[in-house]
Amino acid sequence: MTADDSYGRLDDDDYPAYTMGRAAEMLGTTQGFLRAIGEARLITPLRSEGGHRRYSRYQLRIAARARELVDQGTPIEAACRIIVLEDQLEEAQRINAEYRRDAASDAPPDSA
């Protein structure tokens, strides 16, 4: 891998660049919290060759949302479920918008 390849990964939201300790520090939470949302299968960190958890920026955004809900008093399991449902709703809305655009482009022109 060249230096240019390594720098390109800095912009990759899915690249597992952060250790558990650094991720917890960035989120202002504990490593136990990260383990808990991993056990709830909200996020699945990749593992280094030594078996250490590594988190991507995308995963950190999800973890930050979970922390926000937990800080508001939502139990961790419920927070994880809420985030999954929010993600499913967003995807359904995106697909629905695509169908509407396709249907609009297939419709015959108005005759006036």
N, C-alpha and C positions, 0 to 999 in steps of 0.2 A: 504494500500500500504506500502510495506517495503522500507527501505532505499536503498536496492539493486535495487528495481524496479525504484525508482526515478533516481538513477545514470545511469541506462540503457537508460533512455530517453535522456541523454546528447548526445548520439550518433545518436538519431533519427532525421533525417532531416525534418520530417513532424510534429514534436512536437512543438506546439505553445508556445514557451518559452519567447518570447520578447514582451514587451509592445510597444505601438506606440512610446512613447518618446524614449525608448532605441533603437528601430529599426531606428528611424530617426537620432539619434545620431551616431549610428554605420555606417550608410550610408552617413552621412554628408549632410543630406537633411532636409527638414521641414516635419512636420506632415501633412501639407496641401498636399504635394507631395504624401505621402502615401495614403491619402484620395482620391486624384485625380486618382491614378492608381487603387484604389479599385472601384471607381465609373465607371471607364472605363472597369471594370471587368477583369483586367489583373491578379489580385490576389484577393482572398476573405479571409481576415483574420478571424480566429475563434474569438468567443466572450467569455470573462470570464463570470462567474455567474453574475457579476455586470454590464455586457454589454460593457466592455472595449475590444478594439481590441488587439489580440495577434497574433504575426507573427512567422512563422517557419524559420529555416535557408534556406530551399528551397525557400520560398517566398522572403526572403531577397536577395538571389542571383538574382531572377527575377527582383526585385525592383532595384538592383544595375545596371543591364543591361539597364533597362528603364532610369535610371538616366544618364548613360553613353551616351545614344542616345540623351536625352534631352539636356545634356551639349554640345553636338555637334551641337545643333540648330534644332533638329527634334521636331516638335510639339508633345505634350504628347499623343494625340490620335493616331498619326501615329507611334510613338515609341511603343505603346502597340500593334498595329497591326503587326508591324515588328516582335516583339518578338513572337507573336502567330504563324506567318508564319514560323519563324525560327524553332520553336518547331515542327510544322507540317512537315516541310521538314526533320528534323532529324528523326522523327518517320517513315516517308515514306522510308528514306534511310535504316533504321534499318530493316524494314519489307522486303524491296527489297533484302538486304544481306541475310536474312533468307531464302527467296525463292531461291536464287541462291545456297546457301549451300544445301538445300533440293534437288534441281534439280541435282546438281553435285553428290550427294550421291545416287540418283535414276538412274543415267545414267549407261548403261552397260559398263563394262571395255573395253578399247581399245584392239583390236586384232592386234598384230604386227607380 
